Amino acid sequence: MHLFIGEFEQKDQKVFINNKRIVHQLKNVLRASLGYTFGIQPPVYVGDSPDNEIYILQLDSIDKNQLEASILETHKKSKQINNNGFLIPILNNFDKMELLVQKLTEIGTENIYFWDAARSQIHNINNKKLDRFYKISLEAAEQSGQILLPNIGIVQDIKKFTKDKEIVFIDFQASKKSLSTKSKNLWGVVGPEGGFSQDESSYFGSISKEKLSLGESVLRVETATIIGAWIIQNF
């Protein structure tokens, strides 16, 4: 059953959806016929209530602008909320950043923030690109069944941002290959494609709660981020 995330209107035992993305997906991609069963939940972000009501619906009518469905059942889905996250350097390839948003959403990373590293070739992300990241995250959450949408943002002042966070420094030169810290506030950080600058390496090394190696290989940023985020999320 396909689960959508989006706003809708409820009247008695009926749900009305005029979200163009959802209507298009059902009508033109899934080619849903009347009687098709699907689910929908309102958007839930980190910081909202961890309990979320999911509506199981049966399609009654659909046109290009709106659909109407009957409520078959509702149930709550809960998730334990942590304040974990990952700090990713701004890359010179937006396709890679989109991939990371998609995969980290699927894993369940609750906060995804890009930071302006000294060796980042691109030093800013505009609002249009951020909107694109949000859309990718929404679709990834629907595909993977995540009930929470991650916070996505840009860090301008890395020292100020990391002040109250427990940092896991992903460094292939580190000796430890597993985490020992039990915390709900762990944030992983990796360097850019050109590596950390000396100042950045010294800073993250000095504030890190733990230093974690992912093996002897020097991994690409996207590989290290996905593996590191999975370790932090599932620790």
N, CA, C and O of each residue as an XYZ file, in Angstrom:
940
protein
N       0.842     -1.199      0.000
C       0.000      0.000      0.000
C       0.876      1.247      0.000
O       1.825      1.355      0.776
N       0.549      2.171     -0.867
C       1.333      3.404     -0.968
C       0.870      4.380      0.099
O      -0.326      4.630      0.248
N       1.836      4.938      0.850
C       1.538      5.924      1.877
C       2.003      7.292      1.410
O       3.177      7.479      1.091
N       1.088      8.246      1.370
C       1.412      9.612      0.986
C       1.530     10.490      2.228
O       0.946     10.204      3.273
N       2.297     11.562      2.087
C       2.434     12.564      3.138
C       1.981     13.894      2.562
O       2.551     14.379      1.585
N       0.955     14.487      3.167
C       0.456     15.755      2.650
C      -0.770     16.225      3.414
O      -1.363     15.483      4.197
N      -1.129     17.462      3.170
C      -2.313     18.026      3.818
C      -3.573     17.528      3.115
O      -3.549     17.215      1.925
N      -4.683     17.458      3.871
C      -5.960     17.033      3.309
C      -7.077     17.587      4.178
O      -6.844     18.078      5.283
N      -8.297     17.497      3.656
C      -9.472     17.954      4.387
C     -10.342     16.747      4.719
O     -10.591     15.902      3.860
N     -10.800     16.667      5.955
C     -11.648     15.566      6.380
C     -13.037     16.075      6.732
O     -13.177     17.056      7.463
N     -14.060     15.409      6.214
C     -15.448     15.686      6.571
C     -16.130     14.362      6.832
O     -16.334     13.558      5.923
N     -16.481     14.147      8.094
C     -17.092     12.881      8.516
C     -16.169     11.725      8.124
O     -15.021     11.679      8.566
N     -16.644     10.808      7.316
C     -15.833      9.649      6.916
C     -15.247      9.806      5.519
O     -14.891      8.827      4.864
N     -15.153     11.051      5.079
C     -14.597     11.335      3.761
C     -13.338     12.188      3.892
O     -13.217     12.999      4.811
N     -12.402     11.994      2.960
C     -11.192     12.804      2.868
C     -11.131     13.394      1.469
O     -11.369     12.709      0.475
N     -10.799     14.704      1.414
C     -10.664     15.406      0.145
C      -9.214     15.902      0.027
O      -8.696     16.554      0.934
N      -8.577     15.586     -1.094
C      -7.173     15.932     -1.310
C      -7.066     16.727     -2.603
O      -7.462     16.248     -3.665
N      -6.528     17.948     -2.512
C      -6.303     18.751     -3.723
C      -4.818     19.034     -3.954
O      -4.459     19.922     -4.728
N      -3.957     18.267     -3.272
C      -2.515     18.367     -3.478
C      -2.186     17.847     -4.878
O      -2.391     16.669     -5.169
N      -1.679     18.721     -5.737
C      -1.464     18.347     -7.133
C      -0.491     17.186     -7.284
O      -0.660     16.331     -8.154
N       0.534     17.163     -6.426
C       1.527     16.083     -6.512
C       0.886     14.729     -6.223
O       1.132     13.756     -6.937
N       0.063     14.668     -5.174
C      -0.570     13.399     -4.805
C      -1.594     12.992     -5.849
O      -1.657     11.825     -6.236
N      -2.409     13.957     -6.314
C      -3.414     13.646     -7.331
C      -2.737     13.124     -8.601
O      -3.175     12.133     -9.185
N      -1.663     13.805     -9.020
C      -0.934     13.365    -10.222
C      -0.350     11.965    -10.035
O      -0.419     11.134    -10.940
N       0.227     11.706     -8.858
C       0.839     10.402     -8.604
C      -0.201      9.285     -8.707
O       0.044      8.255     -9.335
N      -1.356      9.498     -8.090
C      -2.391      8.471     -8.120
C      -2.990      8.312     -9.515
O      -3.191      7.193     -9.988
N      -3.268      9.418    -10.160
C      -3.979      9.371    -11.443
C      -3.085      8.956    -12.598
O      -3.477      8.125    -13.417
N      -1.884      9.526    -12.674
C      -1.060      9.351    -13.873
C       0.109      8.395    -13.705
O       0.581      7.820    -14.686
N       0.584      8.215    -12.474
C       1.714      7.305    -12.248
C       1.225      5.934    -11.773
O       1.536      4.911    -12.384
N       0.472      5.922    -10.698
C      -0.060      4.653    -10.186
C      -1.277      4.188    -10.983
O      -1.653      3.017    -10.927
N      -1.889      5.112    -11.726
C      -3.091      4.822    -12.522
C      -4.150      4.115    -11.668
O      -4.703      3.081    -12.041
N      -4.400      4.717    -10.521
C      -5.329      4.118     -9.564
C      -6.759      4.192    -10.082
O      -7.199      5.234    -10.568
N      -7.478      3.081     -9.975
C      -8.890      3.043    -10.349
C      -9.743      3.205     -9.103
O      -9.230      3.118     -7.987
N     -11.025      3.437     -9.275
C     -11.913      3.600     -8.140
C     -11.892      2.333     -7.288
O     -11.927      1.218     -7.808
N     -11.836      2.524     -5.980
C     -11.703      1.394     -5.065
C     -10.269      1.140     -4.634
O     -10.025      0.323     -3.747
N      -9.306      1.840     -5.259
C      -7.884      1.691     -4.909
C      -7.666      2.096     -3.453
O      -8.211      3.101     -2.996
N      -6.876      1.320     -2.735
C      -6.604      1.570     -1.322
C      -5.216      2.176     -1.156
O      -4.234      1.670     -1.701
N      -5.149      3.256     -0.402
C      -3.873      3.909     -0.134
C      -3.944      4.589      1.227
O      -5.011      4.676      1.834
N      -2.809      5.064      1.693
C      -2.748      5.732      2.986
C      -2.268      7.166      2.854
O      -1.601      7.523      1.883
N      -2.615      7.985      3.842
C      -2.120      9.362      3.874
C      -1.935      9.785      5.326
O      -2.687      9.378      6.210
N      -0.927     10.603      5.548
C      -0.685     11.185      6.863
C      -0.287     12.641      6.670
O       0.303     12.982      5.644
N      -0.593     13.505      7.628
C      -0.126     14.885      7.533
C       1.375     14.939      7.733
O       1.934     14.040      8.360
N       2.052     15.968      7.220
C       3.499     16.084      7.422
C       3.840     16.220      8.900
O       3.196     16.977      9.626
N       4.856     15.482      9.343
C       5.324     15.546     10.727
C       6.833     15.763     10.698
O       7.571     14.988     10.088
N       7.280     16.821     11.360
C       8.698     17.139     11.409
C       9.251     16.873     12.801
O       8.504     16.805     13.777
N      10.554     16.725     12.879
C      11.214     16.580     14.164
C      10.856     17.780     15.028
O      10.984     18.925     14.595
N      10.410     17.516     16.246
C       9.939     18.575     17.125
C       8.433     18.544     17.286
O       7.902     19.066     18.266
N       7.723     17.924     16.312
C       6.290     17.716     16.445
C       6.039     16.510     17.342
O       6.979     15.862     17.803
N       4.771     16.216     17.585
C       4.420     15.042     18.377
C       4.900     13.785     17.674
O       4.729     13.657     16.461
N       5.502     12.846     18.414
C       5.969     11.606     17.790
C       4.843     10.668     17.391
O       5.077      9.696     16.672
N       3.605     10.946     17.851
C       2.454     10.131     17.478
C       1.783     10.754     16.266
O       1.533     11.959     16.241
N       1.492      9.945     15.270
C       0.904     10.473     14.052
C      -0.204      9.547     13.587
O      -0.037      8.327     13.561
N      -1.353     10.141     13.215
C      -2.483      9.345     12.768
C      -2.411      9.139     11.266
O      -2.278     10.093     10.499
N      -2.501      7.891     10.860
C      -2.461      7.521      9.460
C      -3.854      7.078      9.033
O      -4.504      6.289      9.719
N      -4.302      7.593      7.894
C      -5.617      7.282      7.373
C      -5.480      6.279      6.229
O      -4.723      6.498      5.284
N      -6.215      5.184      6.329
C      -6.285      4.211      5.238
C      -7.543      4.527      4.442
O      -8.649      4.533      4.984
N      -7.362      4.792      3.145
C      -8.450      5.330      2.326
C      -8.774      4.427      1.141
O      -7.949      3.640      0.676
N     -10.009      4.577      0.676
C     -10.446      3.929     -0.561
C     -10.884      5.010     -1.536
O     -11.734      5.840     -1.214
N     -10.307      4.997     -2.719
C     -10.556      6.038     -3.710
C     -11.986      5.972     -4.237
O     -12.435      4.934     -4.722
N     -12.702      7.112     -4.132
C     -14.088      7.190     -4.613
C     -14.191      7.930     -5.936
O     -14.953      7.521     -6.812
N     -13.440      9.008     -6.096
C     -13.469      9.772     -7.348
C     -12.170     10.551     -7.476
O     -11.518     10.872     -6.483
N     -11.806     10.850     -8.731
C     -10.565     11.585     -8.956
C     -10.649     12.312    -10.285
O     -11.117     11.756    -11.278
N     -10.192     13.560    -10.301
C      -9.989     14.285    -11.548
C      -8.615     14.917    -11.480
O      -7.828     14.556    -10.605
N      -8.292     15.845    -12.366
C      -6.930     16.376    -12.412
C      -6.621     17.323    -11.272
O      -5.457     17.663    -11.059
N      -7.632     17.762    -10.530
C      -7.417     18.747     -9.470
C      -7.668     18.229     -8.064
O      -7.102     18.763     -7.111
N      -8.494     17.213     -7.906
C      -8.884     16.778     -6.568
C      -9.318     15.327     -6.584
O      -9.736     14.798     -7.614
N      -9.213     14.696     -5.433
C      -9.752     13.356     -5.283
C     -10.564     13.283     -3.999
O     -10.360     14.049     -3.058
N     -11.476     12.350     -3.995
C     -12.299     12.083     -2.820
C     -12.134     10.615     -2.454
O     -12.116      9.750     -3.329
N     -12.015     10.337     -1.158
C     -11.813      8.965     -0.709
C     -12.566      8.738      0.592
O     -12.789      9.663      1.372
N     -12.951      7.490      0.806
C     -13.613      7.098      2.046
C     -12.590      6.568      3.030
O     -11.647      5.878      2.643
N     -12.775      6.889      4.310
C     -11.873      6.407      5.356
C     -12.255      4.974      5.725
O     -13.367      4.720      6.187
N     -11.341      4.058      5.522
C     -11.566      2.665      5.900
C     -11.184      2.417      7.352
O     -11.880      1.703      8.074
N     -10.061      3.016      7.778
C      -9.589      2.878      9.154
C      -8.528      3.932      9.422
O      -7.965      4.520      8.498
N      -8.268      4.156     10.684
C      -7.172      5.033     11.096
C      -6.375      4.322     12.179
O      -6.918      3.513     12.932
N      -5.102      4.623     12.253
C      -4.287      4.090     13.339
C      -3.106      5.012     13.571
O      -2.704      5.762     12.682
N      -2.568      4.951     14.749
C      -1.434      5.795     15.107
C      -0.131      5.040     14.897
O      -0.031      3.839     15.144
N       0.843      5.771     14.440
C       2.190      5.228     14.277
C       3.138      6.117     15.052
O       3.160      7.331     14.846
N       3.915      5.536     15.931
C       4.796      6.317     16.792
C       6.256      6.034     16.464
O       6.609      4.998     15.901
N       7.084      6.997     16.839
C       8.524      6.821     16.683
C       9.225      7.538     17.813
O       8.859      8.654     18.181
N      10.231      6.888     18.358
C      11.054      7.552     19.373
C      11.863      8.660     18.699
O      12.512      8.449     17.675
N      11.803      9.839     19.303
C      12.491     10.992     18.726
C      13.861     11.152     19.362
O      13.980     11.267     20.582
N      14.877     11.159     18.543
C      16.221     11.527     18.970
C      16.546     12.888     18.354
O      15.803     13.379     17.503
N      17.608     13.472     18.763
C      18.055     14.725     18.136
C      19.344     14.460     17.379
O      20.301     15.230     17.463
N      19.353     13.349     16.633
C      20.567     13.042     15.886
C      20.576     13.774     14.549
O      19.553     14.293     14.101
N      21.713     13.806     13.941
C      21.803     14.489     12.661
C      23.139     14.254     12.001
O      23.995     13.534     12.517
N      23.299     14.874     10.853
C      24.554     14.741     10.128
C      24.902     16.065      9.473
O      24.052     16.741      8.893
N      26.186     16.419      9.584
C      26.718     17.635      8.978
C      27.491     17.246      7.720
O      28.478     16.513      7.780
N      27.024     17.748      6.592
C      27.590     17.382      5.297
C      28.175     18.633      4.662
O      27.483     19.649      4.584
N      29.413     18.599      4.207
C      29.959     19.788      3.542
C      29.208     20.077      2.249
O      28.772     19.156      1.558
N      29.061     21.350      1.927
C      28.474     21.713      0.636
C      29.374     21.174     -0.466
O      30.571     21.460     -0.488
N      28.804     20.398     -1.378
C      29.584     19.763     -2.438
C      29.480     20.575     -3.721
O      28.643     21.468     -3.843
N      30.339     20.250     -4.666
C      30.299     20.956     -5.947
C      29.385     20.255     -6.943
O      29.367     20.599     -8.125
N      28.628     19.274     -6.465
C      27.734     18.500     -7.316
C      26.379     18.387     -6.607
O      26.252     17.672     -5.613
N      25.377     19.091     -7.118
C      24.071     19.086     -6.464
C      23.399     17.728     -6.557
O      22.596     17.385     -5.689
N      23.706     16.937     -7.593
C      23.130     15.600     -7.695
C      23.541     14.741     -6.502
O      22.739     13.962     -5.988
N      24.796     14.885     -6.062
C      25.266     14.125     -4.908
C      24.559     14.577     -3.630
O      24.226     13.754     -2.777
N      24.333     15.881     -3.501
C      23.634     16.371     -2.314
C      22.183     15.884     -2.302
O      21.648     15.555     -1.244
N      21.549     15.839     -3.469
C      20.190     15.315     -3.553
C      20.166     13.831     -3.170
O      19.262     13.382     -2.466
N      21.160     13.079     -3.637
C      21.263     11.671     -3.280
C      21.381     11.496     -1.768
O      20.750     10.611     -1.189
N      22.191     12.341     -1.131
C      22.387     12.231      0.310
C      21.112     12.567      1.073
O      20.792     11.905      2.060
N      20.388     13.574      0.637
C      19.109     13.897      1.278
C      18.155     12.708      1.168
O      17.485     12.349      2.136
N      18.100     12.110     -0.001
C      17.218     10.967     -0.212
C      17.587      9.798      0.700
O      16.724      9.252      1.388
N      18.853      9.416      0.707
C      19.272      8.230      1.456
C      19.225      8.456      2.964
O      18.859      7.549      3.712
N      19.589      9.647      3.419
C      19.534      9.909      4.856
C      18.094      9.966      5.355
O      17.818      9.583      6.492
N      17.176     10.440      4.518
C      15.763     10.392      4.885
C      15.296      8.949      5.021
O      14.596      8.610      5.975
N      15.676      8.105      4.082
C      15.292      6.689      4.131
C      15.836      6.014      5.383
O      15.150      5.197      5.997
N      17.057      6.348      5.761
C      17.678      5.770      6.960
C      16.947      6.213      8.216
O      16.858      5.453      9.180
N      16.422      7.435      8.217
C      15.742      7.967      9.389
C      16.508      9.062     10.094
O      16.192      9.398     11.236
N      17.520      9.634      9.432
C      18.259     10.747     10.019
C      17.314     11.930     10.214
O      16.587     12.310      9.296
N      17.328     12.503     11.404
C      16.316     13.499     11.745
C      16.721     14.928     11.387
O      15.860     15.795     11.238
N      17.999     15.174     11.250
C      18.482     16.509     10.899
C      19.586     16.375      9.854
O      20.569     15.664     10.065
N      19.417     17.058      8.732
C      20.394     17.024      7.652
C      20.814     18.462      7.369
O      20.028     19.262      6.862
N      22.054     18.775      7.700
C      22.522     20.151      7.527
C      23.808     20.167      6.709
O      24.729     19.389      6.957
N      23.852     21.058      5.743
C      25.046     21.258      4.922
C      25.833     22.437      5.485
O      25.261     23.458      5.868
N      27.166     22.276      5.527
C      27.993     23.352      6.069
C      29.044     23.794      5.055
O      29.506     23.017      4.218
N      29.394     25.042      5.162
C      30.333     25.660      4.223
C      31.761     25.408      4.695
O      32.295     26.142      5.527
N      32.371     24.351      4.145
C      33.740     24.004      4.519
C      34.731     24.878      3.759
O      34.409     25.439      2.711
N      35.935     24.984      4.302
C      36.963     25.825      3.674
C      37.260     25.371      2.253
O      37.555     26.195      1.387
N      37.186     24.065      2.004
C      37.516     23.533      0.683
C      36.278     23.204     -0.141
O      36.393     22.549     -1.178
N      35.100     23.640      0.293
C      33.907     23.514     -0.544
C      34.072     24.421     -1.759
O      34.471     25.578     -1.627
N      33.766     23.895     -2.935
C      33.885     24.703     -4.144
C      32.663     25.593     -4.342
O      32.752     26.644     -4.976
N      31.532     25.175     -3.802
C      30.325     25.989     -3.782
C      30.104     26.393     -2.336
O      30.187     25.549     -1.443
N      29.826     27.656     -2.086
C      29.760     28.128     -0.710
C      28.366     28.551     -0.271
O      28.191     29.068      0.832
N      27.378     28.337     -1.125
C      26.028     28.722     -0.732
C      25.009     27.860     -1.475
O      25.264     27.399     -2.587
N      23.859     27.650     -0.849
C      22.761     26.913     -1.460
C      21.547     27.825     -1.435
O      21.136     28.273     -0.365
N      20.967     28.107     -2.593
C      19.844     29.040     -2.632
C      18.538     28.349     -2.238
O      18.474     27.127     -2.104
N      17.517     29.154     -2.061
C      16.226     28.635     -1.594
C      15.591     27.668     -2.588
O      14.888     26.740     -2.188
N      15.834     27.878     -3.870
C      15.284     26.975     -4.876
C      15.852     25.569     -4.708
O      15.128     24.582     -4.832
N      17.156     25.483     -4.424
C      17.772     24.176     -4.208
C      17.259     23.555     -2.917
O      17.018     22.349     -2.860
N      17.091     24.374     -1.875
C      16.550     23.848     -0.616
C      15.149     23.285     -0.823
O      14.823     22.225     -0.288
N      14.324     23.978     -1.586
C      12.982     23.477     -1.879
C      13.056     22.133     -2.587
O      12.243     21.243     -2.337
N      14.025     21.992     -3.463
C      14.234     20.719     -4.158
C      14.615     19.624     -3.160
O      14.131     18.496     -3.262
N      15.474     19.949     -2.203
C      15.845     18.981     -1.171
C      14.615     18.547     -0.373
O      14.454     17.362     -0.083
N      13.744     19.501     -0.016
C      12.541     19.170      0.745
C      11.644     18.213     -0.039
O      11.098     17.267      0.529
N      11.493     18.455     -1.333
C      10.657     17.591     -2.165
C      11.232     16.178     -2.227
O      10.498     15.196     -2.114
N      12.547     16.084     -2.409
C      13.193     14.767     -2.458
C      13.018     14.041     -1.134
O      12.756     12.839     -1.108
N      13.164     14.772     -0.038
C      12.996     14.181      1.283
C      11.575     13.665      1.483
O      11.379     12.578      2.026
N      10.592     14.434      1.049
C       9.194     14.025      1.171
C       8.936     12.734      0.410
O       8.311     11.813      0.935
N       9.413     12.668     -0.821
C       9.204     11.463     -1.625
C       9.939     10.264     -1.041
O       9.441      9.140     -1.096
N      11.122     10.502     -0.483
C      11.885      9.405      0.129
C      11.192      8.899      1.382
O      11.190      7.696      1.642
N      10.601      9.800      2.163
C       9.867      9.391      3.365
C       8.658      8.554      2.990
O       8.366      7.553      3.645
N       7.954      8.955      1.942
C       6.801      8.177      1.488
C       7.234      6.792      1.025
O       6.605      5.790      1.367
N       8.308      6.739      0.245
C       8.771      5.466     -0.306
C       9.222      4.506      0.773
O       8.988      3.301      0.679
N       9.878      5.043      1.811
C      10.481      4.181      2.833
C       9.591      3.987      4.057
O       9.926      3.206      4.948
N       8.464      4.688      4.107
C       7.552      4.517      5.230
C       7.966      5.273      6.480
O       7.517      4.937      7.576
N       8.812      6.290      6.341
C       9.190      7.110      7.493
C       8.041      8.050      7.844
O       7.429      8.635      6.950
N       7.743      8.203      9.127
C       6.656      9.099      9.504
C       7.164     10.506      9.793
O       6.375     11.448      9.854
N       8.465     10.654      9.969
C       9.036     11.966     10.256
C       9.811     12.490      9.057
O      10.572     11.755      8.429
N       9.615     13.758      8.747
C      10.413     14.423      7.727
C      11.576     15.123      8.424
O      11.364     15.800      9.430
N      12.789     14.978      7.917
C      13.941     15.594      8.591
C      13.967     17.101      8.448
O      13.437     17.652      7.484
N      14.576     17.756      9.397
C      14.913     19.166      9.236
C      16.106     19.254      8.282
O      17.078     18.512      8.425
N      16.028     20.155      7.318
C      17.099     20.328      6.342
C      17.499     21.800      6.343
O      16.637     22.677      6.277
N      18.793     22.074      6.418
C      19.204     23.466      6.470
C      20.656     23.676      6.110
O      21.371     22.740      5.750
N      21.076     24.925      6.214
C      22.438     25.334      5.901
C      23.056     25.934      7.154
O      22.425     26.740      7.837
N      24.285     25.543      7.455
C      25.012     26.078      8.609
C      25.979     27.154      8.123
O      26.825     26.892      7.268
N      25.855     28.340      8.658
C      26.771     29.423      8.310
C      27.937     29.509      9.296
O      29.078     29.741      8.896
N      27.649     29.323     10.573
C      28.670     29.405     11.624
C      28.798     28.035     12.279
O      28.026     27.708     13.180
N      29.756     27.237     11.841
C      29.852     25.853     12.299
C      30.180     25.770     13.783
O      29.708     24.853     14.454
N      30.964     26.685     14.313
C      31.321     26.640     15.730
C      30.114     26.934     16.610
O      29.910     26.283     17.635
N      29.330     27.903     16.212
C      28.121     28.230     16.970
C      27.114     27.087     16.886
O      26.460     26.753     17.874
N      26.997     26.496     15.712
C      26.016     25.434     15.498
C      26.341     24.184     16.315
O      25.437     23.530     16.834
N      27.618     23.852     16.429
C      28.011     22.610     17.105
C      28.177     22.770     18.612
O      28.523     21.807     19.297
N      27.939     23.955     19.134
C      28.228     24.244     20.537
C      27.508     23.307     21.496
O      28.092     22.888     22.495
N      26.247     22.968     21.215
C      25.455     22.155     22.132
C      25.228     20.740     21.621
O      24.298     20.065     22.062
N      26.079     20.278     20.683
C      25.877     18.969     20.079
C      27.056     18.047     20.362
O      28.189     18.501     20.518
N      26.781     16.756     20.426
C      27.819     15.754     20.645
C      28.260     15.235     19.275
O      27.516     14.535     18.587
N      29.474     15.593     18.904
C      29.962     15.349     17.544
C      30.684     14.008     17.438
O      31.534     13.666     18.260
N      30.315     13.262     16.399
C      31.059     12.061     16.017
C      31.882     12.428     14.781
O      31.333     12.672     13.707
N      33.183     12.463     14.945
C      34.108     12.892     13.899
C      34.449     11.670     13.038
O      35.155     10.768     13.488
N      33.944     11.646     11.799
C      34.220     10.537     10.886
C      35.586     10.773     10.250
O      35.751     11.673      9.426
N      36.558      9.958     10.639
C      37.938     10.173     10.206
C      38.565      8.813      9.923
O      38.653      7.972     10.818
N      39.000      8.594      8.690
C      39.544      7.273      8.334
C      40.841      6.970      9.085
O      41.270      5.816      9.122
N      41.467      7.973      9.679
C      42.686      7.749     10.447
C      42.393      7.364     11.902
O      43.305      6.994     12.642
N      41.130      7.450     12.310
C      40.774      7.072     13.678
C      40.913      5.568     13.848
O      40.894      4.820     12.870
N      41.053      5.129     15.090
C      41.243      3.705     15.359
C      39.936      2.978     15.675
O      39.819      1.785     15.395
N      38.956      3.669     16.250
C      37.710      3.032     16.648
C      36.793      2.823     15.446
O      36.653      3.692     14.585
N      36.174      1.643     15.414
C      35.261      1.326     14.330
C      33.839      1.081     14.828
O      32.995      0.587     14.080
N      33.570      1.427     16.092
C      32.226      1.315     16.636
C      32.034      2.406     17.678
O      33.004      2.915     18.240
N      30.788      2.762     17.932
C      30.483      3.803     18.896
C      30.315      3.224     20.287
O      29.828      2.105     20.449
N      30.716      3.979     21.280
C      30.501      3.574     22.673
C      29.591      4.548     23.398
O      29.040      4.208     24.445
N      29.423      5.749     22.867
C      28.583      6.770     23.502
C      27.111      6.448     23.302
O      26.669      6.205     22.179
N      26.366      6.446     24.375
C      24.916      6.275     24.285
C      24.283      7.642     24.482
O      24.246      8.166     25.596
N      23.789      8.210     23.404
C      23.244      9.559     23.456
C      22.210      9.732     22.367
O      22.282      9.091     21.319
N      21.239     10.606     22.622
C      20.229     10.940     21.617
C      20.568     12.242     20.897
O      19.737     12.800     20.181
N      21.774     12.713     21.089
C      22.152     14.006     20.506
C      23.466     13.886     19.739
O      24.305     14.786     19.781
N      23.635     12.763     19.036
C      24.862     12.539     18.279
C      24.734     13.101     16.868
O      23.736     12.875     16.183
N      25.754     13.831     16.451
C      25.809     14.397     15.108
C      27.111     13.976     14.435
O      28.199     14.238     14.947
N      26.989     13.323     13.288
C      28.164     12.957     12.528
C      28.626     14.109     11.655
O      27.829     14.954     11.247
N      29.923     14.135     11.372
C      30.464     15.156     10.483
C      31.549     14.536      9.609
O      32.402     13.790     10.089
N      31.501     14.858      8.320
C      32.548     14.428      7.390
C      33.110     15.657      6.695
O      32.488     16.719      6.664
N      34.302     15.485      6.140
C      34.955     16.584      5.440
C      34.545     16.650      3.981
O      33.902     15.727      3.481
N      34.905     17.724      3.286
C      34.580     17.871      1.862
C      35.467     16.991      0.986
O      36.319     16.256      1.486
N      35.257     17.074     -0.308
C      36.001     16.228     -1.239
C      37.498     16.494     -1.190
O      38.292     15.600     -1.482
N      37.898     17.710     -0.825
C      39.316     18.020     -0.703
C      39.869     17.777      0.690
O      41.037     18.057      0.957
N      39.025     17.252      1.582
C      39.458     16.984      2.948
C      39.269     18.196      3.851
O      39.055     19.311      3.376
N      39.351     17.965      5.159
C      39.290     19.059      6.122
C      40.511     19.968      5.973
O      41.602     19.507      5.635
N      40.318     21.235      6.222
C      41.478     22.110      6.379
C      42.117     21.798      7.729
O      41.520     21.111      8.557
N      43.324     22.298      7.949
C      43.999     22.040      9.215
C      43.199     22.591     10.390
O      43.091     21.938     11.428
N      42.638     23.786     10.235
C      41.844     24.394     11.308
C      40.584     23.577     11.590
O      40.223     23.364     12.747
N      39.918     23.123     10.528
C      38.697     22.331     10.708
C      39.003     21.003     11.374
O      38.276     20.572     12.269
N      40.078     20.351     10.942
C      40.463     19.073     11.530
C      40.780     19.231     13.015
O      40.373     18.406     13.832
N      41.506     20.290     13.361
C      41.840     20.546     14.766
C      40.584     20.844     15.575
O      40.439     20.376     16.704
N      39.674     21.627     14.992
C      38.469     22.000     15.715
C      37.594     20.779     15.984
O      37.220     20.530     17.130
N      37.267     20.022     14.951
C      36.396     18.862     15.141
C      37.072     17.797     16.002
O      36.415     17.109     16.783
N      38.379     17.668     15.852
C      39.099     16.731     16.708
C      39.031     17.103     18.167
O      38.994     16.229     19.034
N      39.013     18.413     18.454
C      39.012     18.868     19.850
C      37.635     18.793     20.500
O      37.542     18.606     21.713
N      36.560     18.936     19.718
C      35.225     18.950     20.311
C      34.488     17.623     20.190
O      33.424     17.454     20.785
N      35.032     16.686     19.435
C      34.288     15.462     19.142
C      34.107     14.601     20.386
O      35.018     14.438     21.198
N      32.914     14.062     20.504
C      32.606     13.092     21.554
C      33.315     11.787     21.259
O      33.831     11.123     22.158
N      33.332     11.431     19.989
C      34.027     10.226     19.552
C      34.628     10.455     18.173
O      34.149     11.282     17.397
N      35.687      9.703     17.884
C      36.266      9.685     16.554
C      36.045      8.284     15.999
O      36.379      7.291     16.646
N      35.486      8.210     14.811
C      35.054      6.935     14.254
C      35.687      6.691     12.899
O      35.649      7.545     12.013
N      36.270      5.508     12.751
C      36.812      5.086     11.465
C      35.795      4.198     10.761
O      35.123      3.389     11.401
N      35.683      4.346      9.463
C      34.810      3.478      8.669
C      35.613      2.447      7.884
O      35.112      1.840      6.937
N      36.848      2.260      8.285
C      37.699      1.298      7.603
C      38.939      1.972      7.048
O      39.119      3.180      7.202
N      39.787      1.196      6.408
C      41.056      1.710      5.913
C      40.929      2.473      4.596
O      41.806      3.263      4.249
N      39.852      2.240      3.871
C      39.676      2.913      2.580
C      39.335      4.385      2.779
O      38.635      4.748      3.723
N      39.834      5.220      1.885
C      39.443      6.625      1.867
C      38.158      6.721      1.049
O      38.182      6.579     -0.174
N      37.041      6.963      1.725
C      35.734      6.900      1.084
C      35.336      8.255      0.499
O      35.791      9.303      0.959
N      34.498      8.215     -0.503
C      33.891      9.430     -1.014
C      32.971     10.024      0.048
O      32.525      9.327      0.958
N      32.695     11.311     -0.079
C      31.858     11.985      0.913
C      30.504     11.298      1.034
O      30.034     11.047      2.143
N      29.873     10.992     -0.098
C      28.533     10.407     -0.040
C      28.544      9.019      0.589
O      27.609      8.654      1.301
N      29.599      8.239      0.330
C      29.692      6.904      0.925
C      29.881      6.993      2.428
O      29.198      6.306      3.186
N      30.810      7.840      2.861
C      31.085      8.002      4.291
C      29.866      8.548      5.022
O      29.590      8.146      6.152
N      29.139      9.454      4.392
C      27.970     10.050      5.029
C      26.870      9.024      5.240
O      26.300      8.943      6.328
N      26.569      8.249      4.227
C      25.489      7.259      4.340
C      25.833      6.197      5.376
O      24.990      5.842      6.200
N      27.063      5.686      5.345
C      27.459      4.671      6.318
C      27.485      5.263      7.721
O      26.964      4.663      8.661
N      28.090      6.437      7.863
C      28.161      7.070      9.174
C      26.804      7.395      9.749
O      26.573      7.207     10.943
N      25.891      7.885      8.905
C      24.545      8.209      9.366
C      23.791      6.964      9.800
O      23.052      7.002     10.783
N      23.966      5.873      9.088
C      23.297      4.627      9.470
C      23.808      4.134     10.825
O      23.021      3.685     11.658
N      25.117      4.216     11.048
C      25.682      3.781     12.327
C      25.102      4.617     13.465
O      24.689      4.070     14.487
N      25.068      5.929     13.296
C      24.563      6.822     14.344
C      23.074      6.581     14.578
O      22.618      6.558     15.721
N      22.317      6.400     13.494
C      20.866      6.228     13.622
C      20.514      4.913     14.297
O      19.520      4.845     15.019
N      21.298      3.874     14.082
C      20.946      2.539     14.563
C      21.769      2.116     15.772
O      21.715      0.957     16.184
N      22.531      3.048     16.346
C      23.349      2.699     17.514
C      22.476      2.519     18.751
O      22.988      2.222     19.830
